[in-house]
Amino acid sequence: MSEGDDSAREGSGSGAPRYSRRLSDKILIAFHHACDQADFEVAEQLLHILETMLTRRPYTPDGNRRRSIESLVAAHERLWHLRHTDAGEE
């Protein structure tokens, strides 16, 4: 999907929420994109931003926080694995 398609969906005048994803979800998507392009420094910075967002929010009992934390842990594991796989091949 192109950025134009995304902005058209988000900015529709139908009274629906302007943004369909949480900011934390978009940061996680950007993290995976950085990993896919082997830009590990940017990926790490995005993880730090995501950690900041998740640790400052108050606890909500709806389960979103747990899923967010699990996604954050999985992202850290992916970055660790990519860095260590790369280091072993060089």
PDB file of N, CA, C and O in Angstrom:
ATOM      1  N   MET A   1       0.843  -1.169   0.000  1.00  0.00           N
ATOM      2  CA  MET A   1       0.000   0.000   0.000  1.00  0.00           C
ATOM      3  C   MET A   1       0.890   1.234   0.000  1.00  0.00           C
ATOM      4  O   MET A   1       1.875   1.283   0.736  1.00  0.00           O
ATOM      5  N   SER A   2       0.562   2.218  -0.804  1.00  0.00           N
ATOM      6  CA  SER A   2       1.367   3.433  -0.877  1.00  0.00           C
ATOM      7  C   SER A   2       0.967   4.400   0.219  1.00  0.00           C
ATOM      8  O   SER A   2      -0.084   4.250   0.842  1.00  0.00           O
ATOM      9  N   GLU A   3       1.820   5.405   0.454  1.00  0.00           N
ATOM     10  CA  GLU A   3       1.501   6.398   1.468  1.00  0.00           C
ATOM     11  C   GLU A   3       0.236   7.154   1.114  1.00  0.00           C
ATOM     12  O   GLU A   3      -0.522   7.536   2.006  1.00  0.00           O
ATOM     13  N   GLY A   4      -0.006   7.376  -0.155  1.00  0.00           N
ATOM     14  CA  GLY A   4      -1.208   8.076  -0.590  1.00  0.00           C
ATOM     15  C   GLY A   4      -2.461   7.299  -0.229  1.00  0.00           C
ATOM     16  O   GLY A   4      -3.456   7.879   0.205  1.00  0.00           O
ATOM     17  N   ASP A   5      -2.413   5.978  -0.410  1.00  0.00           N
ATOM     18  CA  ASP A   5      -3.558   5.142  -0.043  1.00  0.00           C
ATOM     19  C   ASP A   5      -3.817   5.208   1.447  1.00  0.00           C
ATOM     20  O   ASP A   5      -4.968   5.276   1.878  1.00  0.00           O
ATOM     21  N   ASP A   6      -2.758   5.189   2.236  1.00  0.00           N
ATOM     22  CA  ASP A   6      -2.860   5.225   3.682  1.00  0.00           C
ATOM     23  C   ASP A   6      -3.477   6.543   4.140  1.00  0.00           C
ATOM     24  O   ASP A   6      -4.366   6.549   4.992  1.00  0.00           O
ATOM     25  N   SER A   7      -3.012   7.657   3.580  1.00  0.00           N
ATOM     26  CA  SER A   7      -3.532   8.953   4.006  1.00  0.00           C
ATOM     27  C   SER A   7      -4.972   9.128   3.562  1.00  0.00           C
ATOM     28  O   SER A   7      -5.749   9.778   4.262  1.00  0.00           O
ATOM     29  N   ALA A   8      -5.350   8.572   2.428  1.00  0.00           N
ATOM     30  CA  ALA A   8      -6.734   8.672   1.971  1.00  0.00           C
ATOM     31  C   ALA A   8      -7.658   7.914   2.918  1.00  0.00           C
ATOM     32  O   ALA A   8      -8.752   8.384   3.228  1.00  0.00           O
ATOM     33  N   ARG A   9      -7.223   6.743   3.377  1.00  0.00           N
ATOM     34  CA  ARG A   9      -8.038   5.957   4.300  1.00  0.00           C
ATOM     35  C   ARG A   9      -8.138   6.657   5.645  1.00  0.00           C
ATOM     36  O   ARG A   9      -9.205   6.691   6.258  1.00  0.00           O
ATOM     37  N   GLU A  10      -7.017   7.217   6.103  1.00  0.00           N
ATOM     38  CA  GLU A  10      -7.002   7.847   7.409  1.00  0.00           C
ATOM     39  C   GLU A  10      -7.774   9.164   7.430  1.00  0.00           C
ATOM     40  O   GLU A  10      -8.342   9.532   8.458  1.00  0.00           O
ATOM     41  N   GLY A  11      -7.798   9.866   6.320  1.00  0.00           N
ATOM     42  CA  GLY A  11      -8.403  11.177   6.308  1.00  0.00           C
ATOM     43  C   GLY A  11      -9.817  11.189   5.763  1.00  0.00           C
ATOM     44  O   GLY A  11     -10.317  12.253   5.397  1.00  0.00           O
ATOM     45  N   SER A  12     -10.476  10.045   5.696  1.00  0.00           N
ATOM     46  CA  SER A  12     -11.825  10.006   5.147  1.00  0.00           C
ATOM     47  C   SER A  12     -12.768  10.802   6.032  1.00  0.00           C
ATOM     48  O   SER A  12     -12.618  10.825   7.253  1.00  0.00           O
ATOM     49  N   GLY A  13     -13.743  11.455   5.406  1.00  0.00           N
ATOM     50  CA  GLY A  13     -14.662  12.303   6.138  1.00  0.00           C
ATOM     51  C   GLY A  13     -15.898  11.574   6.607  1.00  0.00           C
ATOM     52  O   GLY A  13     -16.938  12.209   6.785  1.00  0.00           O
ATOM     53  N   SER A  14     -15.839  10.286   6.815  1.00  0.00           N
ATOM     54  CA  SER A  14     -17.013   9.500   7.175  1.00  0.00           C
ATOM     55  C   SER A  14     -17.300   9.500   8.671  1.00  0.00           C
ATOM     56  O   SER A  14     -18.199   8.790   9.122  1.00  0.00           O
ATOM     57  N   GLY A  15     -16.559  10.277   9.442  1.00  0.00           N
ATOM     58  CA  GLY A  15     -16.760  10.289  10.878  1.00  0.00           C
ATOM     59  C   GLY A  15     -16.000   9.197  11.594  1.00  0.00           C
ATOM     60  O   GLY A  15     -16.017   9.135  12.823  1.00  0.00           O
ATOM     61  N   ALA A  16     -15.337   8.337  10.850  1.00  0.00           N
ATOM     62  CA  ALA A  16     -14.526   7.268  11.433  1.00  0.00           C
ATOM     63  C   ALA A  16     -13.266   7.882  12.034  1.00  0.00           C
ATOM     64  O   ALA A  16     -12.892   9.000  11.682  1.00  0.00           O
ATOM     65  N   PRO A  17     -12.615   7.163  12.932  1.00  0.00           N
ATOM     66  CA  PRO A  17     -11.360   7.689  13.488  1.00  0.00           C
ATOM     67  C   PRO A  17     -10.383   8.041  12.376  1.00  0.00           C
ATOM     68  O   PRO A  17     -10.297   7.342  11.367  1.00  0.00           O
ATOM     69  N   ARG A  18      -9.655   9.121  12.570  1.00  0.00           N
ATOM     70  CA  ARG A  18      -8.730   9.583  11.544  1.00  0.00           C
ATOM     71  C   ARG A  18      -7.616   8.580  11.300  1.00  0.00           C
ATOM     72  O   ARG A  18      -7.203   8.377  10.159  1.00  0.00           O
ATOM     73  N   TYR A  19      -7.129   7.953  12.354  1.00  0.00           N
ATOM     74  CA  TYR A  19      -6.035   6.985  12.219  1.00  0.00           C
ATOM     75  C   TYR A  19      -6.531   5.613  12.613  1.00  0.00           C
ATOM     76  O   TYR A  19      -7.197   5.455  13.637  1.00  0.00           O
ATOM     77  N   SER A  20      -6.207   4.620  11.801  1.00  0.00           N
ATOM     78  CA  SER A  20      -6.701   3.275  12.056  1.00  0.00           C
ATOM     79  C   SER A  20      -5.754   2.439  12.905  1.00  0.00           C
ATOM     80  O   SER A  20      -6.141   1.374  13.388  1.00  0.00           O
ATOM     81  N   ARG A  21      -4.537   2.895  13.095  1.00  0.00           N
ATOM     82  CA  ARG A  21      -3.573   2.150  13.913  1.00  0.00           C
ATOM     83  C   ARG A  21      -3.048   3.047  15.020  1.00  0.00           C
ATOM     84  O   ARG A  21      -2.978   4.268  14.883  1.00  0.00           O
ATOM     85  N   ARG A  22      -2.678   2.396  16.132  1.00  0.00           N
ATOM     86  CA  ARG A  22      -2.049   3.141  17.222  1.00  0.00           C
ATOM     87  C   ARG A  22      -0.646   3.555  16.797  1.00  0.00           C
ATOM     88  O   ARG A  22      -0.028   2.896  15.961  1.00  0.00           O
ATOM     89  N   LEU A  23      -0.152   4.627  17.362  1.00  0.00           N
ATOM     90  CA  LEU A  23       1.199   5.091  17.056  1.00  0.00           C
ATOM     91  C   LEU A  23       2.212   4.003  17.373  1.00  0.00           C
ATOM     92  O   LEU A  23       3.168   3.809  16.622  1.00  0.00           O
ATOM     93  N   SER A  24       2.014   3.295  18.471  1.00  0.00           N
ATOM     94  CA  SER A  24       2.953   2.223  18.830  1.00  0.00           C
ATOM     95  C   SER A  24       2.985   1.129  17.758  1.00  0.00           C
ATOM     96  O   SER A  24       4.037   0.544  17.501  1.00  0.00           O
ATOM     97  N   ASP A  25       1.840   0.855  17.138  1.00  0.00           N
ATOM     98  CA  ASP A  25       1.809  -0.135  16.056  1.00  0.00           C
ATOM     99  C   ASP A  25       2.601   0.356  14.854  1.00  0.00           C
ATOM    100  O   ASP A  25       3.320  -0.418  14.222  1.00  0.00           O
ATOM    101  N   LYS A  26       2.473   1.632  14.538  1.00  0.00           N
ATOM    102  CA  LYS A  26       3.202   2.193  13.399  1.00  0.00           C
ATOM    103  C   LYS A  26       4.709   2.189  13.659  1.00  0.00           C
ATOM    104  O   LYS A  26       5.496   1.953  12.742  1.00  0.00           O
ATOM    105  N   ILE A  27       5.108   2.447  14.890  1.00  0.00           N
ATOM    106  CA  ILE A  27       6.533   2.411  15.233  1.00  0.00           C
ATOM    107  C   ILE A  27       7.061   0.980  15.110  1.00  0.00           C
ATOM    108  O   ILE A  27       8.178   0.766  14.640  1.00  0.00           O
ATOM    109  N   LEU A  28       6.264   0.014  15.530  1.00  0.00           N
ATOM    110  CA  LEU A  28       6.672  -1.391  15.403  1.00  0.00           C
ATOM    111  C   LEU A  28       6.799  -1.788  13.932  1.00  0.00           C
ATOM    112  O   LEU A  28       7.719  -2.520  13.569  1.00  0.00           O
ATOM    113  N   ILE A  29       5.898  -1.319  13.095  1.00  0.00           N
ATOM    114  CA  ILE A  29       5.987  -1.576  11.654  1.00  0.00           C
ATOM    115  C   ILE A  29       7.262  -0.951  11.092  1.00  0.00           C
ATOM    116  O   ILE A  29       7.964  -1.573  10.294  1.00  0.00           O
ATOM    117  N   ALA A  30       7.561   0.286  11.513  1.00  0.00           N
ATOM    118  CA  ALA A  30       8.788   0.948  11.056  1.00  0.00           C
ATOM    119  C   ALA A  30      10.024   0.181  11.528  1.00  0.00           C
ATOM    120  O   ALA A  30      11.011   0.083  10.798  1.00  0.00           O
ATOM    121  N   PHE A  31       9.970  -0.366  12.755  1.00  0.00           N
ATOM    122  CA  PHE A  31      11.072  -1.188  13.265  1.00  0.00           C
ATOM    123  C   PHE A  31      11.320  -2.387  12.343  1.00  0.00           C
ATOM    124  O   PHE A  31      12.458  -2.653  11.956  1.00  0.00           O
ATOM    125  N   HIS A  32      10.255  -3.103  11.997  1.00  0.00           N
ATOM    126  CA  HIS A  32      10.410  -4.277  11.130  1.00  0.00           C
ATOM    127  C   HIS A  32      10.909  -3.875   9.744  1.00  0.00           C
ATOM    128  O   HIS A  32      11.686  -4.603   9.125  1.00  0.00           O
ATOM    129  N   HIS A  33      10.471  -2.736   9.266  1.00  0.00           N
ATOM    130  CA  HIS A  33      10.952  -2.241   7.971  1.00  0.00           C
ATOM    131  C   HIS A  33      12.456  -1.949   8.042  1.00  0.00           C
ATOM    132  O   HIS A  33      13.201  -2.282   7.121  1.00  0.00           O
ATOM    133  N   ALA A  34      12.894  -1.324   9.139  1.00  0.00           N
ATOM    134  CA  ALA A  34      14.323  -1.051   9.319  1.00  0.00           C
ATOM    135  C   ALA A  34      15.120  -2.355   9.384  1.00  0.00           C
ATOM    136  O   ALA A  34      16.205  -2.450   8.811  1.00  0.00           O
ATOM    137  N   CYS A  35      14.584  -3.354  10.077  1.00  0.00           N
ATOM    138  CA  CYS A  35      15.254  -4.661  10.143  1.00  0.00           C
ATOM    139  C   CYS A  35      15.354  -5.291   8.760  1.00  0.00           C
ATOM    140  O   CYS A  35      16.393  -5.839   8.393  1.00  0.00           O
ATOM    141  N   ASP A  36      14.260  -5.209   7.992  1.00  0.00           N
ATOM    142  CA  ASP A  36      14.259  -5.779   6.646  1.00  0.00           C
ATOM    143  C   ASP A  36      15.322  -5.147   5.763  1.00  0.00           C
ATOM    144  O   ASP A  36      15.851  -5.787   4.854  1.00  0.00           O
ATOM    145  N   GLN A  37      15.632  -3.873   6.040  1.00  0.00           N
ATOM    146  CA  GLN A  37      16.641  -3.173   5.249  1.00  0.00           C
ATOM    147  C   GLN A  37      18.014  -3.184   5.927  1.00  0.00           C
ATOM    148  O   GLN A  37      18.931  -2.485   5.496  1.00  0.00           O
ATOM    149  N   ALA A  38      18.146  -3.978   6.983  1.00  0.00           N
ATOM    150  CA  ALA A  38      19.396  -4.137   7.722  1.00  0.00           C
ATOM    151  C   ALA A  38      19.910  -2.820   8.298  1.00  0.00           C
ATOM    152  O   ALA A  38      21.119  -2.621   8.416  1.00  0.00           O
ATOM    153  N   ASP A  39      18.997  -1.926   8.655  1.00  0.00           N
ATOM    154  CA  ASP A  39      19.375  -0.668   9.308  1.00  0.00           C
ATOM    155  C   ASP A  39      19.153  -0.853  10.807  1.00  0.00           C
ATOM    156  O   ASP A  39      18.172  -0.366  11.369  1.00  0.00           O
ATOM    157  N   PHE A  40      20.080  -1.563  11.437  1.00  0.00           N
ATOM    158  CA  PHE A  40      19.909  -1.977  12.820  1.00  0.00           C
ATOM    159  C   PHE A  40      20.003  -0.814  13.804  1.00  0.00           C
ATOM    160  O   PHE A  40      19.384  -0.859  14.867  1.00  0.00           O
ATOM    161  N   GLU A  41      20.757   0.209  13.474  1.00  0.00           N
ATOM    162  CA  GLU A  41      20.845   1.372  14.360  1.00  0.00           C
ATOM    163  C   GLU A  41      19.482   2.061  14.471  1.00  0.00           C
ATOM    164  O   GLU A  41      19.046   2.407  15.569  1.00  0.00           O
ATOM    165  N   VAL A  42      18.823   2.255  13.349  1.00  0.00           N
ATOM    166  CA  VAL A  42      17.489   2.870  13.352  1.00  0.00           C
ATOM    167  C   VAL A  42      16.502   1.940  14.052  1.00  0.00           C
ATOM    168  O   VAL A  42      15.665   2.400  14.829  1.00  0.00           O
ATOM    169  N   ALA A  43      16.591   0.649  13.786  1.00  0.00           N
ATOM    170  CA  ALA A  43      15.698  -0.321  14.430  1.00  0.00           C
ATOM    171  C   ALA A  43      15.829  -0.233  15.950  1.00  0.00           C
ATOM    172  O   ALA A  43      14.828  -0.254  16.666  1.00  0.00           O
ATOM    173  N   GLU A  44      17.063  -0.136  16.436  1.00  0.00           N
ATOM    174  CA  GLU A  44      17.280  -0.041  17.883  1.00  0.00           C
ATOM    175  C   GLU A  44      16.698   1.251  18.448  1.00  0.00           C
ATOM    176  O   GLU A  44      16.102   1.238  19.525  1.00  0.00           O
ATOM    177  N   GLN A  45      16.860   2.356  17.743  1.00  0.00           N
ATOM    178  CA  GLN A  45      16.294   3.627  18.200  1.00  0.00           C
ATOM    179  C   GLN A  45      14.765   3.559  18.252  1.00  0.00           C
ATOM    180  O   GLN A  45      14.146   4.084  19.178  1.00  0.00           O
ATOM    181  N   LEU A  46      14.172   2.917  17.265  1.00  0.00           N
ATOM    182  CA  LEU A  46      12.713   2.764  17.266  1.00  0.00           C
ATOM    183  C   LEU A  46      12.251   1.913  18.451  1.00  0.00           C
ATOM    184  O   LEU A  46      11.211   2.194  19.049  1.00  0.00           O
ATOM    185  N   LEU A  47      13.016   0.879  18.791  1.00  0.00           N
ATOM    186  CA  LEU A  47      12.665   0.066  19.954  1.00  0.00           C
ATOM    187  C   LEU A  47      12.728   0.879  21.238  1.00  0.00           C
ATOM    188  O   LEU A  47      11.885   0.717  22.120  1.00  0.00           O
ATOM    189  N   HIS A  48      13.726   1.752  21.347  1.00  0.00           N
ATOM    190  CA  HIS A  48      13.820   2.600  22.541  1.00  0.00           C
ATOM    191  C   HIS A  48      12.619   3.532  22.640  1.00  0.00           C
ATOM    192  O   HIS A  48      12.095   3.753  23.732  1.00  0.00           O
ATOM    193  N   ILE A  49      12.183   4.074  21.521  1.00  0.00           N
ATOM    194  CA  ILE A  49      10.998   4.931  21.510  1.00  0.00           C
ATOM    195  C   ILE A  49       9.774   4.128  21.939  1.00  0.00           C
ATOM    196  O   ILE A  49       8.968   4.595  22.743  1.00  0.00           O
ATOM    197  N   LEU A  50       9.642   2.929  21.402  1.00  0.00           N
ATOM    198  CA  LEU A  50       8.508   2.081  21.748  1.00  0.00           C
ATOM    199  C   LEU A  50       8.524   1.727  23.233  1.00  0.00           C
ATOM    200  O   LEU A  50       7.480   1.740  23.885  1.00  0.00           O
ATOM    201  N   GLU A  51       9.692   1.414  23.763  1.00  0.00           N
ATOM    202  CA  GLU A  51       9.815   1.126  25.200  1.00  0.00           C
ATOM    203  C   GLU A  51       9.366   2.313  26.031  1.00  0.00           C
ATOM    204  O   GLU A  51       8.646   2.153  27.016  1.00  0.00           O
ATOM    205  N   THR A  52       9.788   3.498  25.635  1.00  0.00           N
ATOM    206  CA  THR A  52       9.400   4.714  26.352  1.00  0.00           C
ATOM    207  C   THR A  52       7.891   4.866  26.372  1.00  0.00           C
ATOM    208  O   THR A  52       7.304   5.178  27.408  1.00  0.00           O
ATOM    209  N   MET A  53       7.271   4.647  25.236  1.00  0.00           N
ATOM    210  CA  MET A  53       5.815   4.769  25.149  1.00  0.00           C
ATOM    211  C   MET A  53       5.111   3.747  26.031  1.00  0.00           C
ATOM    212  O   MET A  53       4.139   4.075  26.712  1.00  0.00           O
ATOM    213  N   LEU A  54       5.594   2.519  26.021  1.00  0.00           N
ATOM    214  CA  LEU A  54       4.922   1.458  26.770  1.00  0.00           C
ATOM    215  C   LEU A  54       5.139   1.577  28.276  1.00  0.00           C
ATOM    216  O   LEU A  54       4.257   1.209  29.051  1.00  0.00           O
ATOM    217  N   THR A  55       6.270   2.072  28.695  1.00  0.00           N
ATOM    218  CA  THR A  55       6.544   2.145  30.130  1.00  0.00           C
ATOM    219  C   THR A  55       5.921   3.373  30.785  1.00  0.00           C
ATOM    220  O   THR A  55       5.764   3.393  32.005  1.00  0.00           O
ATOM    221  N   ARG A  56       5.573   4.372  30.031  1.00  0.00           N
ATOM    222  CA  ARG A  56       4.975   5.564  30.645  1.00  0.00           C
ATOM    223  C   ARG A  56       3.458   5.500  30.703  1.00  0.00           C
ATOM    224  O   ARG A  56       2.838   6.277  31.430  1.00  0.00           O
ATOM    225  N   ARG A  57       2.853   4.600  29.960  1.00  0.00           N
ATOM    226  CA  ARG A  57       1.390   4.486  29.947  1.00  0.00           C
ATOM    227  C   ARG A  57       0.901   3.781  31.205  1.00  0.00           C
ATOM    228  O   ARG A  57       1.539   2.844  31.684  1.00  0.00           O
ATOM    229  N   PRO A  58      -0.225   4.228  31.736  1.00  0.00           N
ATOM    230  CA  PRO A  58      -0.796   3.524  32.893  1.00  0.00           C
ATOM    231  C   PRO A  58      -1.325   2.160  32.474  1.00  0.00           C
ATOM    232  O   PRO A  58      -1.685   1.946  31.316  1.00  0.00           O
ATOM    233  N   TYR A  59      -1.364   1.268  33.407  1.00  0.00           N
ATOM    234  CA  TYR A  59      -1.846  -0.095  33.155  1.00  0.00           C
ATOM    235  C   TYR A  59      -3.329  -0.062  32.811  1.00  0.00           C
ATOM    236  O   TYR A  59      -4.112   0.610  33.483  1.00  0.00           O
ATOM    237  N   THR A  60      -3.711  -0.781  31.772  1.00  0.00           N
ATOM    238  CA  THR A  60      -5.129  -0.954  31.434  1.00  0.00           C
ATOM    239  C   THR A  60      -5.434  -2.436  31.441  1.00  0.00           C
ATOM    240  O   THR A  60      -4.642  -3.220  30.918  1.00  0.00           O
ATOM    241  N   PRO A  61      -6.558  -2.851  32.017  1.00  0.00           N
ATOM    242  CA  PRO A  61      -6.851  -4.283  32.146  1.00  0.00           C
ATOM    243  C   PRO A  61      -7.377  -4.944  30.873  1.00  0.00           C
ATOM    244  O   PRO A  61      -7.790  -6.103  30.921  1.00  0.00           O
ATOM    245  N   ASP A  62      -7.377  -4.248  29.738  1.00  0.00           N
ATOM    246  CA  ASP A  62      -7.960  -4.823  28.523  1.00  0.00           C
ATOM    247  C   ASP A  62      -7.033  -5.779  27.780  1.00  0.00           C
ATOM    248  O   ASP A  62      -7.441  -6.354  26.771  1.00  0.00           O
ATOM    249  N   GLY A  63      -5.818  -5.965  28.238  1.00  0.00           N
ATOM    250  CA  GLY A  63      -4.907  -6.909  27.603  1.00  0.00           C
ATOM    251  C   GLY A  63      -4.036  -6.307  26.524  1.00  0.00           C
ATOM    252  O   GLY A  63      -3.111  -6.969  26.053  1.00  0.00           O
ATOM    253  N   ASN A  64      -4.296  -5.071  26.111  1.00  0.00           N
ATOM    254  CA  ASN A  64      -3.472  -4.442  25.080  1.00  0.00           C
ATOM    255  C   ASN A  64      -2.036  -4.265  25.538  1.00  0.00           C
ATOM    256  O   ASN A  64      -1.106  -4.444  24.753  1.00  0.00           O
ATOM    257  N   ARG A  65      -1.850  -3.915  26.798  1.00  0.00           N
ATOM    258  CA  ARG A  65      -0.494  -3.706  27.312  1.00  0.00           C
ATOM    259  C   ARG A  65       0.308  -5.006  27.241  1.00  0.00           C
ATOM    260  O   ARG A  65       1.477  -4.998  26.855  1.00  0.00           O
ATOM    261  N   ARG A  66      -0.318  -6.108  27.609  1.00  0.00           N
ATOM    262  CA  ARG A  66       0.395  -7.390  27.574  1.00  0.00           C
ATOM    263  C   ARG A  66       0.802  -7.731  26.144  1.00  0.00           C
ATOM    264  O   ARG A  66       1.934  -8.149  25.904  1.00  0.00           O
ATOM    265  N   ARG A  67      -0.115  -7.553  25.196  1.00  0.00           N
ATOM    266  CA  ARG A  67       0.219  -7.824  23.790  1.00  0.00           C
ATOM    267  C   ARG A  67       1.320  -6.886  23.310  1.00  0.00           C
ATOM    268  O   ARG A  67       2.206  -7.296  22.561  1.00  0.00           O
ATOM    269  N   SER A  68       1.265  -5.627  23.742  1.00  0.00           N
ATOM    270  CA  SER A  68       2.289  -4.666  23.340  1.00  0.00           C
ATOM    271  C   SER A  68       3.651  -5.062  23.890  1.00  0.00           C
ATOM    272  O   SER A  68       4.658  -4.989  23.185  1.00  0.00           O
ATOM    273  N   ILE A  69       3.680  -5.481  25.151  1.00  0.00           N
ATOM    274  CA  ILE A  69       4.939  -5.910  25.769  1.00  0.00           C
ATOM    275  C   ILE A  69       5.468  -7.155  25.060  1.00  0.00           C
ATOM    276  O   ILE A  69       6.668  -7.262  24.806  1.00  0.00           O
ATOM    277  N   GLU A  70       4.583  -8.093  24.741  1.00  0.00           N
ATOM    278  CA  GLU A  70       5.013  -9.303  24.033  1.00  0.00           C
ATOM    279  C   GLU A  70       5.581  -8.962  22.659  1.00  0.00           C
ATOM    280  O   GLU A  70       6.565  -9.563  22.227  1.00  0.00           O
ATOM    281  N   SER A  71       4.969  -8.002  21.973  1.00  0.00           N
ATOM    282  CA  SER A  71       5.483  -7.559  20.672  1.00  0.00           C
ATOM    283  C   SER A  71       6.848  -6.907  20.824  1.00  0.00           C
ATOM    284  O   SER A  71       7.735  -7.100  19.992  1.00  0.00           O
ATOM    285  N   LEU A  72       7.009  -6.133  21.892  1.00  0.00           N
ATOM    286  CA  LEU A  72       8.292  -5.476  22.149  1.00  0.00           C
ATOM    287  C   LEU A  72       9.384  -6.512  22.408  1.00  0.00           C
ATOM    288  O   LEU A  72      10.492  -6.386  21.885  1.00  0.00           O
ATOM    289  N   VAL A  73       9.087  -7.521  23.199  1.00  0.00           N
ATOM    290  CA  VAL A  73      10.061  -8.579  23.488  1.00  0.00           C
ATOM    291  C   VAL A  73      10.427  -9.324  22.198  1.00  0.00           C
ATOM    292  O   VAL A  73      11.599  -9.612  21.953  1.00  0.00           O
ATOM    293  N   ALA A  74       9.422  -9.630  21.383  1.00  0.00           N
ATOM    294  CA  ALA A  74       9.680 -10.320  20.118  1.00  0.00           C
ATOM    295  C   ALA A  74      10.546  -9.460  19.199  1.00  0.00           C
ATOM    296  O   ALA A  74      11.408  -9.979  18.490  1.00  0.00           O
ATOM    297  N   ALA A  75      10.318  -8.150  19.212  1.00  0.00           N
ATOM    298  CA  ALA A  75      11.117  -7.242  18.385  1.00  0.00           C
ATOM    299  C   ALA A  75      12.569  -7.229  18.865  1.00  0.00           C
ATOM    300  O   ALA A  75      13.492  -7.251  18.051  1.00  0.00           O
ATOM    301  N   HIS A  76      12.773  -7.194  20.181  1.00  0.00           N
ATOM    302  CA  HIS A  76      14.141  -7.252  20.720  1.00  0.00           C
ATOM    303  C   HIS A  76      14.819  -8.558  20.316  1.00  0.00           C
ATOM    304  O   HIS A  76      15.993  -8.568  19.946  1.00  0.00           O
ATOM    305  N   GLU A  77      14.084  -9.642  20.387  1.00  0.00           N
ATOM    306  CA  GLU A  77      14.653 -10.939  19.996  1.00  0.00           C
ATOM    307  C   GLU A  77      15.023 -10.944  18.514  1.00  0.00           C
ATOM    308  O   GLU A  77      16.069 -11.469  18.133  1.00  0.00           O
ATOM    309  N   ARG A  78      14.157 -10.357  17.677  1.00  0.00           N
ATOM    310  CA  ARG A  78      14.466 -10.318  16.243  1.00  0.00           C
ATOM    311  C   ARG A  78      15.733  -9.510  15.996  1.00  0.00           C
ATOM    312  O   ARG A  78      16.602  -9.940  15.238  1.00  0.00           O
ATOM    313  N   LEU A  79      15.849  -8.353  16.622  1.00  0.00           N
ATOM    314  CA  LEU A  79      17.033  -7.514  16.418  1.00  0.00           C
ATOM    315  C   LEU A  79      18.289  -8.233  16.909  1.00  0.00           C
ATOM    316  O   LEU A  79      19.318  -8.213  16.233  1.00  0.00           O
ATOM    317  N   TRP A  80      18.211  -8.865  18.078  1.00  0.00           N
ATOM    318  CA  TRP A  80      19.362  -9.596  18.602  1.00  0.00           C
ATOM    319  C   TRP A  80      19.778 -10.683  17.621  1.00  0.00           C
ATOM    320  O   TRP A  80      20.961 -10.832  17.311  1.00  0.00           O
ATOM    321  N   HIS A  81      18.798 -11.443  17.132  1.00  0.00           N
ATOM    322  CA  HIS A  81      19.090 -12.535  16.207  1.00  0.00           C
ATOM    323  C   HIS A  81      19.721 -12.009  14.905  1.00  0.00           C
ATOM    324  O   HIS A  81      20.695 -12.578  14.411  1.00  0.00           O
ATOM    325  N   LEU A  82      19.165 -10.931  14.361  1.00  0.00           N
ATOM    326  CA  LEU A  82      19.708 -10.369  13.123  1.00  0.00           C
ATOM    327  C   LEU A  82      21.130  -9.875  13.315  1.00  0.00           C
ATOM    328  O   LEU A  82      21.990 -10.094  12.461  1.00  0.00           O
ATOM    329  N   ARG A  83      21.380  -9.212  14.431  1.00  0.00           N
ATOM    330  CA  ARG A  83      22.729  -8.705  14.686  1.00  0.00           C
ATOM    331  C   ARG A  83      23.727  -9.832  14.876  1.00  0.00           C
ATOM    332  O   ARG A  83      24.853  -9.752  14.385  1.00  0.00           O
ATOM    333  N   HIS A  84      23.335 -10.865  15.574  1.00  0.00           N
ATOM    334  CA  HIS A  84      24.260 -11.955  15.835  1.00  0.00           C
ATOM    335  C   HIS A  84      24.443 -12.873  14.639  1.00  0.00           C
ATOM    336  O   HIS A  84      25.508 -13.470  14.477  1.00  0.00           O
ATOM    337  N   THR A  85      23.445 -12.994  13.819  1.00  0.00           N
ATOM    338  CA  THR A  85      23.578 -13.757  12.581  1.00  0.00           C
ATOM    339  C   THR A  85      24.494 -13.022  11.627  1.00  0.00           C
ATOM    340  O   THR A  85      25.349 -13.639  10.991  1.00  0.00           O
ATOM    341  N   ASP A  86      24.328 -11.699  11.515  1.00  0.00           N
ATOM    342  CA  ASP A  86      25.185 -10.875  10.673  1.00  0.00           C
ATOM    343  C   ASP A  86      26.636 -10.926  11.127  1.00  0.00           C
ATOM    344  O   ASP A  86      27.544 -11.041  10.305  1.00  0.00           O
ATOM    345  N   ALA A  87      26.855 -10.840  12.438  1.00  0.00           N
ATOM    346  CA  ALA A  87      28.208 -10.819  12.980  1.00  0.00           C
ATOM    347  C   ALA A  87      28.930 -12.129  12.701  1.00  0.00           C
ATOM    348  O   ALA A  87      30.139 -12.138  12.468  1.00  0.00           O
ATOM    349  N   GLY A  88      28.194 -13.235  12.724  1.00  0.00           N
ATOM    350  CA  GLY A  88      28.802 -14.533  12.489  1.00  0.00           C
ATOM    351  C   GLY A  88      29.165 -14.773  11.034  1.00  0.00           C
ATOM    352  O   GLY A  88      30.019 -15.608  10.740  1.00  0.00           O
ATOM    353  N   GLU A  89      28.526 -14.050  10.117  1.00  0.00           N
ATOM    354  CA  GLU A  89      28.773 -14.255   8.688  1.00  0.00           C
ATOM    355  C   GLU A  89      29.890 -13.371   8.164  1.00  0.00           C
ATOM    356  O   GLU A  89      30.425 -13.629   7.085  1.00  0.00           O
ATOM    357  N   GLU A  90      30.254 -12.330   8.909  1.00  0.00           N
ATOM    358  CA  GLU A  90      31.283 -11.394   8.410  1.00  0.00           C
ATOM    359  C   GLU A  90      32.661 -11.884   8.686  1.00  0.00           C
ATOM    360  O   GLU A  90      33.635 -11.219   8.333  1.00  0.00           O
TER     361      GLU A  90
END
